[in-house]
């Protein structure tokens, strides 16, 4: 059988396994986003002078972004 119906999941007791996989998938995705934000902020902090000069973004605003914890957007 190429697919499993919801009725089969309930009857066999495997309904929660899909939810658990989705839960851990969401956690993994959230951690990946946090790592990406952390890497972007590290890049910003290393290149702050050239970024402010090239883009005209205020150094204070850029400093606030760089100093945010990794879990904040």
C-alpha positions, 0 to 999 in steps of 0.5 A, spaced: 500 500 500 502 506 497 499 510 503 496 509 510 489 512 512 488 516 518 483 510 520 489 505 520 494 510 524 488 510 530 487 503 529 495 501 530 496 506 535 501 510 530 497 517 530 502 520 534 508 518 531 507 523 525 506 529 530 512 527 534 516 528 527 513 534 525 514 537 532 522 535 532 522 538 524 519 544 527 525 545 532 530 543 527 527 548 523 527 554 528 534 552 530 537 552 523 533 559 523 537 561 529 544 559 527 542 563 520 541 569 524 547 568 528 551 568 522 548 574 519 549 578 525 556 576 526 558 578 518 554 584 520 559 586 526 565 584 522 563 588 516 559 594 520 564 600 517 563 598 510 556 596 510 554 603 513 558 607 508 555 603 502 548 603 504 547 609 509 544 605 514 545 608 521 551 605 525 546 605 531 541 601 528 546 596 525 549 595 532 542 594 535 541 588 530 548 585 531 547 585 539 540 582 539 540 574 541 540 569 536 533 567 538 530 574 537 528 576 530 
